[in-house]
């Protein structure tokens, strides 16, 4: 069984990725960055969530995307199930506090 990662582990991952992205674009202005496909790709990949921290949920109903999958009027048959999945994901990230 994999050990649970602490919140600081996730924050360190984000910080490391941000530092890499800054190094990739060091000294560039936006126009140079936007026209440099390799650098743009590297920055996007550095900031994308991959590996053990990635958690992807694909709704069963096609045609409803993003946060609209959580709105009952936009996704009447799946919003409740999607909220359940989001809350389950969040509860895995936030350590429970004992009193």
ABEGO torsion letter per residue (X at the ends): XBBBBBAAAAAAAAAAAAAAAAAAABGBBAAAAAABAAAAAAAAAAABBBEAABBBBBBABBGBBEAAAABAAABAAAAAAAAAAAAAAAAAABBBBBX
